Amino acid sequence: MKNFFFAFFLCFSTFVKADTLDYWQVDYYSILDKIEVARFSVLDNERDIILKINNFNNLNIAYDYLTVNYYSDTPCMECESYIFVENTREQVITKGKQVGTSKPIKILMGDIIKYYRSTKNKYYDFFYIKKSPYGKVVKTLLFRLKLK
């Protein structure tokens, strides 16, 4: 009987997300609107976001941006937090910075769209980087953006 309960809880635990895991939310802001694009956690295997390039207007591109809110079970008010956007050759295209964790970090879509128009590169990896006051640096791949 103990083996049955152990097997039951073991199977059930694979379907439940723990609230102490790191997770992040991506929002898109334009002049007129705010849209929640996605929510991911470290347990998610598929972390792709697809945006249509035709949806970006040249007049408003300077005002459009993404925010990434990264939530951790160990917040740090003194840490420097970054979002690096890299192309497929691991070159940094643009980045955003914030002091402290759990605060939104802004990424201008204009920087990504300008790079896309000059190179036709469709894939961009978003990394979260946390630098502690003690010098420890942690880099986490959050998601891949595909422009279509």
C-alpha positions in Angstrom: 0.0 0.0 0.0 2.9 2.4 0.8 4.3 1.7 -2.7 0.9 2.7 -4.2 0.8 6.0 -2.5 4.5 6.7 -3.3 3.9 6.0 -7.0 0.7 8.1 -7.0 2.4 11.1 -5.5 5.4 10.7 -7.7 3.2 10.7 -10.8 1.0 13.6 -9.6 4.0 15.7 -8.7 5.1 15.8 -12.4 1.9 17.7 -13.3 2.1 20.3 -10.6 4.3 23.5 -10.9 5.9 24.6 -7.7 5.5 28.2 -6.7 9.2 28.5 -5.6 10.5 28.0 -9.1 11.7 31.0 -11.2 9.3 32.2 -13.8 8.9 35.2 -16.1 6.3 37.1 -17.9 6.7 38.9 -21.2 4.4 41.9 -22.1 4.2 43.9 -25.3 3.5 47.6 -25.1 2.5 49.8 -28.0 1.2 53.3 -28.0 -2.4 52.1 -27.7 -2.2 48.8 -25.9 -0.5 46.4 -23.5 -0.6 42.7 -24.3 0.6 39.8 -22.1 2.6 37.7 -24.6 3.7 34.8 -22.6 4.5 33.3 -19.2 7.3 30.7 -18.8 9.1 28.9 -16.0 12.2 26.8 -15.8 10.1 23.7 -16.3 8.8 24.8 -19.7 10.6 23.0 -22.6 9.0 25.1 -25.4 9.8 28.8 -24.9 9.2 30.3 -28.3 7.5 33.6 -29.0 6.5 34.4 -32.6 5.7 37.9 -33.7 4.6 39.0 -37.2 6.9 41.6 -38.7 4.0 43.1 -40.7 2.4 44.2 -37.4 5.1 46.8 -36.7 4.4 50.2 -38.0 7.4 52.4 -38.9 5.8 55.4 -37.3 5.3 53.8 -33.9 8.3 51.4 -33.8 10.2 53.8 -31.6 7.5 53.5 -28.9 6.9 49.7 -29.0 8.8 47.7 -26.4 8.7 44.4 -24.5 9.0 44.1 -20.8 10.3 41.0 -19.1 9.4 40.5 -15.4 11.6 37.8 -13.9 10.4 36.4 -10.5 12.6 34.4 -8.3 12.2 32.7 -4.9 15.4 34.5 -3.8 14.9 38.2 -4.7 17.8 40.6 -4.4 17.4 44.3 -4.1 21.0 45.2 -4.7 21.6 42.9 -7.7 22.0 44.2 -11.2 19.5 42.5 -13.6 19.9 42.5 -17.3 18.1 41.2 -20.4 20.4 40.6 -23.3 19.0 40.0 -26.7 21.4 38.0 -28.9 21.3 36.9 -32.5 22.1 33.3 -33.6 25.8 34.1 -33.5 25.6 35.2 -29.9 26.1 38.9 -30.6 24.2 41.2 -28.4 21.7 43.2 -30.4 20.2 45.2 -27.5 19.9 45.0 -23.8 17.9 46.4 -20.8 19.0 46.9 -17.2 17.4 47.2 -13.8 18.7 47.4 -10.3 17.0 44.7 -8.1 15.2 41.6 -9.2 11.4 41.2 -9.8 11.3 44.6 -11.6 10.3 44.9 -15.3 13.2 45.3 -17.7 12.3 47.1 -21.0 13.6 46.1 -24.4 12.9 48.4 -27.3 11.4 46.6 -30.3 12.8 49.3 -32.6 16.4 48.0 -32.0 15.4 44.4 -32.9 13.3 45.5 -36.0 16.1 47.7 -37.3 18.6 44.8 -37.0 16.1 42.4 -38.6 15.6 44.8 -41.6 19.4 45.1 -42.2 20.2 41.4 -41.7 17.0 39.4 -42.2 17.9 37.5 -39.0 14.6 36.0 -37.7 15.7 34.5 -34.4 16.6 36.3 -31.2 17.5 34.7 -27.9 16.5 36.6 -24.7 18.8 36.0 -21.7 18.3 37.1 -18.1 21.5 37.9 -16.3 21.7 38.6 -12.6 24.9 40.0 -11.1 25.1 39.9 -7.3 26.9 42.5 -5.3 29.5 39.8 -4.5 30.3 39.4 -8.2 28.4 36.1 -8.9 26.9 36.2 -12.4 24.0 33.9 -13.5 22.9 33.8 -17.1 19.6 32.1 -18.0 18.0 31.6 -21.4 14.4 32.8 -21.1 12.9 32.4 -24.6 13.5 32.7 -28.3 11.8 35.3 -30.3 11.0 34.5 -34.0 10.0 37.3 -36.4 7.8 36.0 -39.1 
